[in-house]
Amino acid sequence: MLFSETRPSTMTTLPKLALYNTLTRSKDIFEPADPARVTMYVCGPTVYNFAHIGNARPAVVFDVLARLLRRLYPNVVYARNITDIEDKIIAAAKEQGVPISAVTEKYADIYRKDMGTLGVLLPDLEPKATDAIDDMVSMMERLIASGHAYAAEGHVLFHVASYAAYGALSRRDMDDMIAGARVEVAPYKKDPADFVLWKPSTPEQPGWESPWGRGRPGWHIECSAMIEKHLGETIDIHAGGIDLQFPHHENEIAQSTCAHGGKLFSRFWLHNGFVNIEKEKMSKSIGNVLLVHDLIKEAPGEAIRLALLNGHYRQPLDWTAEGLAQARRMLDRLYGALRTLGDVEAAASDAVPEAFMEAMLDDLNTPKALAVLFDLARQANTATDAGEKARLKAALLGAGGLIGLLQQDPEAWFAGGGIAPHIDADEIESLIAARNAARKAKDFKEADRIRDELAGRGIQIEDGPQGTQWRVAQMGPVAS
């Protein structure tokens, strides 16, 4: 059975969207405060270097969630910020002898392009921290006035003891939180757990004028201020990697709740699991940091996306070279099914199979959804009825679009999937035609020579009932 209605009011057979809420530690039914304006904020990149595969996971996962929400609701406002002022950015700019904007604009542009290669759509809003300095100052002033923050020696600090619910998200005791946050011991702090909202800048460091002197914001305050500015005091979903749960998201809750007189900050908190590399924690010291910018030169972006979605988003993901190679083979199967339907016009529908939709509504169960997608491919490979073929093609494209897969022409996929610009498709087709002619003339020596020439160019050919088809040969495992 197919599901094609895009509004929740007519969803009579499907369950409601359920999402695992880190705050409640349970899978809760998602009900937006205003179905006419669903708000979601995802913590984006700090732009001073290339993004690694761990950074790509939340971008891909919450891109899928945004696609699903847009299918269910008429208006979704999805914001993903850019942190463009931070000490690592300042250090990188100083090392290169350039303004911080030269570093941040370069790497923000690379981030957008690299994530776009993975099929990640641009968010509706992409606020930058440096555009929200006045909003941060305003929030800090309110926190000081209400007794939740204080100024000391050019700094502004949030007083953790003033917020009784601090720690509710991460569920840690205070000693663990202080240790986990690696807090700076400073004589101007009232309490070791207090965290910085504003800090002074030296003459050579970037800075902005404020009531507490020239300085720059701490990391946590920027997200609270940008959410308030663009989405409101209470949002539906706040998401990011599990590494942000504490202290970043914990601190966001504290300062936003206190700045808004106790109002709920975010109704749902979603966190994706860590990405490990070949069963080891990704670390510069180990030397196993895998950059997306490098990976997309060796593997199709769609294969990288599928590899990231092969596991449930909340679980840790073990990234392996073989796992990526397997993802490409899986896409070969899916695109192969679409290629068999090449002469079929898809049914005029944006239908998504009900089983696929049910899996997605169950806390983005992408492994289960992918199983449905592959079952559709299996059916497509054996279907004989014209109407059934049209229905299956529509279902494959509809389900693929919802998860961000099958977005290119099958022939383009088999010609390299976007990473083999050296392939001349017309020349390959000409060689295949010459080989077929040689086979017809029983000149098998010439036919074998052409096959070997194609193999030498990395082209795999397959003879079947529908003629000879070709693809760029399966890559070997990509080194990590």
N, C-alpha and C positions, 0 to 999 in steps of 0.2 A: 504494500500500500504506500502511496506517495503522499507527502505533505507539501502543499504549495502555498498555503495561506501565510502571509507575512505579518499578521497582527494577532496578538494574543487573545483578542475578544472572540475569535472563532476557533481557537484551539480546543476542540472538544475531546479529541481522542488521545492527545499527547499529555504527558505529565508537565508540570511547571518546571521552570529552570531552578535547579538546586546547585548551590555553590558552597564549598567548604569555607567557612568563615573562621579565620585564625583567631579572632577575638572570642568567639563562643566555643571553639574547638568542636564544631559540629557542622554537618551538612545542612544548611538552612535553605528554605524556599526563598528565592529572590523576588522581592516585591519592591520596586522603586518607589521613592517618595512621590514622584510625579511621573507617571507613565508617558507623559508628553515631553519629558526632558530628563532622560537618564544620563547621569553624570559619572564619569570614570576618570581617575587620575593614575598614571603609572610613572614611577620614578625613572627618568631617562638617564642619558649618559653624562659623565663628567668629561668634557671634551679637551683632552690634552694628549691623547694617543689613540692608536687603533683599538677597536672593540675586539675582545676575545669571544670565544664560543660561549662562555658562560654569560657574557653580556647579551648575547643574541637570544638566549632562551626566553627571558621575559618579553623581549620585543616580539618574538614569534608567537608565544603562548597567548599574550594579551591582545595581539592582533587577531587571533582566532576568536577570542572572547568578544572583541569589538564587532567582528563580522556577525557573530551569533546574535548579539544584542540588537544590531541594526536589522536583522531579520525579524526580531520579535517586537520591536518598538519603533514608532514613527520618527523619533528624534533622539539620537545618542550624541552626547558631547564628550569626546574622548580627548583628554589632554595628556601629553607626555613632555615633561620639561627638559630643558638643557641647562646643566650646571656649567656656567661660563665664568665663574669666579671661585677659585679654590686654591689652596696653597700649592698643590701639584701643578696647577696651570701657571701660577706665578713663577715657580721654579723652572718649568719648561721654557717659558718666555724669556726669563733671564739667561738661561743657558744658550738660547738661540739668538739673543740680542734683538728681540722683536717685541712689539706691544702684545699684551695678552690677547687682543682681538685677532691678531694674525694667527695665533695658535688655535683659538677656539673656533673661528670661522672655518679654518682648514679642516679640522677634525670633525666638526659638526656636519660639514658637507660630505666628508668621507663616510661618516656613520649613516647618514640618510641613504647614500648610494649603496653601501654594502648591505644594509638591512633591506633596501628595495630589491636587491638581487635575491634575497631570501624570500621575496614575495610579501614583505611587510609594507602595508599601506601607510601613508603619512597620517598622523593623528589630525583631528580637527583643529587642535590648538597645540602650539609648540612654544610655550613661554620660556623666556630666558631670564636667568636670575638677575642679570645686570639691568634688566628693564623693570625690575620690581623693587628696587632699593627703597624708594619712598614708601611703598606698601609695607615693607619689612620694618622700617623705622616707625611707622604708625602702629603696627602691631606691638612692637617693643614698648612704645610709650603706654599703650593700654595695659600691658602686662605689668609694667612698673607701677602704674596708678592703682592697679587692683591688688598689689602686694605679691604678685607671682614672679616678679623679676626685680633685679636691682642693678644699679650702676656702681662700678668700682674700678678705679684706676684706668679709665678709658674703655673698660669692658662693660658689657651688659650680660648678665647671667640669669638663667631661669633657676628659680629656687625650687628644687624638686620636692622638698618637704612641704611646700604649700599646696601640693596636689596629691590628695590622699590616694587616688586611684592609680598612681604611677606604678607601672609594672604589670598592669592587667593584660596587656597584649602578649608580652613575652613570658609572663608568669614566673618570674625569677625573684628571689629575695634580694634585698638591697645590696648585700655584700657581693653576691654574684654579679649583679648589674654593674656595680662600680668596677669590679675586676674585668668584666666583659667589655666595658666601654673604654678601658684603658685611660681613665680620666686623668687629666693634668692636675697635679698637686700644685696649688697656687695659694699664696697667703691672702689674696683678696676674695677668695671664695668663702661663703658662709658655711657651706657643706661640701665635702669631697664630691658628691654626686651632681652638684650643680653644673649645668652645661652652658657653653658660650653661645650667646645670640649675636653679639657684636664684639669686635676686637680692634684695637688700634693698628693703623698702618704706619710704617716708617716712610720717610720722604720718597724713597725709591720704589715703594710698593704701591699698587693701585689702591685708591681709597676714595671715599665719598664723605662729604661733610654731614655731621649729625649733631644732635644735642649733646653727645658725649665725646665730641671731637672727631677728627678725621679718622676713618676706619673702614672696615668692610664686614659683611655679615658672616656669621657662622653658617655651617652647612644646613642644619636642620630648619632654621627659620624660613629659608627660601621657599620650600614646598608649601608650608602653611600659608605664607603670604600670597603665593601664586594661586593656590586653590581658592582662597577667599576672594581674590580679585577676579578670577575667571569662571569659577564654578559655584561659589557660594559658601556659606558657613558650614553646611552639612551636605556631604556628597553620598552617592550610592555605593561606589566601589573605589577603594584605594588598593593598588597592587604593586608588586615588585618582587625581587628575589628574596629568598629566605634570609640572606645575609643582612638585609635591611630591617628585618623585624626589630632587632635591637642593635644599637640604640636609636637609629634614625627614625623609624616609625613610632617607637615608643615616645620619643621626644616630640614628634609632630603632634601626637594625640594630646600630650600634656599642654603644649603651648597653644594649640588651636582651641581646645576645650576651655582653657582658662581665659583666652582672649575673647571668647564668645559667650561668656557668662554661664558656662556649664553645658552648652548645647552639644549634642552628639556630633562628633567630627565626621566619621565615616561609618556607614551602616554595615558595610562588608569590608573585610581585609583579606586579600588573596595573596599567597606567596608561592612561587615556584621553587622547586628543589635545586640543589647544587648540581653542577656539571663536573664530573671527575674525568680525568684523561687516562685511559687504559688502566683503570682501577686505582689511580693515584690522584691525590688532591692536586689541582692545578696551581702551580706556584712558580714564581720567577726563579726562586732558589733551586728548584728541581730542573728548570729549563723546559717545562712542558706546556707553556702557555701557547695556545693555538689561536692565532689571529684570524678573524673572518676574512680580512682583506687578503690574506695569503691563501686561505682555503678556497675562496671562490675562483682562484686562478687554476685550481686543480680539480674541482668538482662542481657540478651544476648547483646553482643556488637552491633549486627545488629539491634536490637530493639532500642538501644540508637541512632544509626545512623539515623534510619528512623524517630525517634521523632525529631531529629534536622533538618531533611529535610522536615518535614511536613508543615512548614511555609516557605514563601519566604525569602531568605537569607538576604534581605535588611531590612526586618521588625523586630521589637522586637519580641522575642519568649518567651512566658510564659511557663516555664517548670513546669509540674505538674506530680504528681505520676500517676494520671489517664491517662494523655497523654502518658506516657511511657507504661502503661498497654495496652492502645489502640494500640500503635505501635506494640506490640507483637501479639495482636489479628489480626492486619492487616497482619503481616507476616505469621501467621497461615493460613490465606486465600490464600496468594500467594504460600506458600509452599504446601498447600493442593492441589492447582491446579497442581503444578508440580508432586505431588505424584500420582494424577490420570493419569498422562502421564508417569508414571514410566516405562512402557514397550514400550514406543514410542521412537524411535531414532530421535533426533532433525534433522531437515533439515540441510544439510551441508551449513551453512551460518552464518555470524556474523551480520545478518540483524537486524536493529532496526526499529520499526514502524515509519512511517513518522510523525504521529501525536505526538508521543513521542519526536522525534527529533526536531520538530517544537517548542515544549514547551521548550526544553533545549536550543535551539538557541535564545529564547526570554528571555534573561537575566536570564538564569538558573531558569526557572519557574518550580521548582520541584513539587509543589502541583498539577499543571496541568499535568505534566509528570506522577506522581503517579496515577492520575485518569485514564490515558491511560493504565497503567500497570494493574490496577484492572479490567479494561474492558477486557483485554486479559485473565486474570484469569477466569472471568465469561464465556468467550467464550470457554476456555479450558474445563471447567466443563461440558459443554453441547455438545461439538463437538463429532461427530460420524465418520466422514470421516477420514481415516488414513492419507491422505496427509495434511488435515487441521490440524490434531493434531500435525504432525511433524512441520508444519509451525508455529503454535502457541507456541510450546515448544521452537523453535529457537528464536522466537520473545521475549518470556518471559526472556530467558537467556541472549539474546543480550541487551535488555533494562535494565534488572537488572544489568548486568555487567557495563553498562555505568554509572549507578548511584551508583554502589558499593553495590548492594543488591543481594539476591538469589545466594550467593557464596558458599553454602554448600549443601550437599545431603539432600533432604527432610527428610529422616529417621533420620539423625543426628540432624536436627532442632527439630523434634518432640520428640527426645530423650533428649531434654534439651537445645538445641541451644548453647552448649558450657559451660553451667553453672551447669550441673548436672552430674559430673563425677562418682557419686555413683550409677547411673543407670546401671544395667546389662541387656543389650538388649536381650541377649539370654535367660536369666531367665524370663524376661517379656513375650517373645514370647512363652516360655514353659507353663507359667501360662495361657496365652490366649488360647493356644491349649487345655489345660486341661479343661478350662471353656467351650470351644466350644464342647468338647467331652461330658461334663456333660449335656449341653443343648440338645445335640442330643439324649442322653439317658433319657431325660426328668427329670434329677436330678437337678431341679431348685434351690433347697436349696444349693447344692454344687456350682452351677454356681454363685449364689448370694454371697456366701462366698468368692469365688475367686475375684469377682468384688469388694467386700468390701476390701479385702486384697490389691488389686491393688490401690484402691482409697486411702487407708491408706498410701501407698508408694508415693502418689502424682501422680499416673498414671490415666489418663482419657481414657476410651475406648469407641469406637464408632462402632456400628454395622451398616453395610450398604450393598448395592448390591455387592460391591467388597470384602466383608468379614469384619473382625474385624480389625480396625486400632487403634493405640494408640498414645498418646502424653503425655508429662509431663504437668500436669494440669496448667492452667493459673494462674500465680502468682497474688497475691493481689497487690494493689498499693504500690510501693516502697517508703518508708519514705524519706522525703527530709530534 
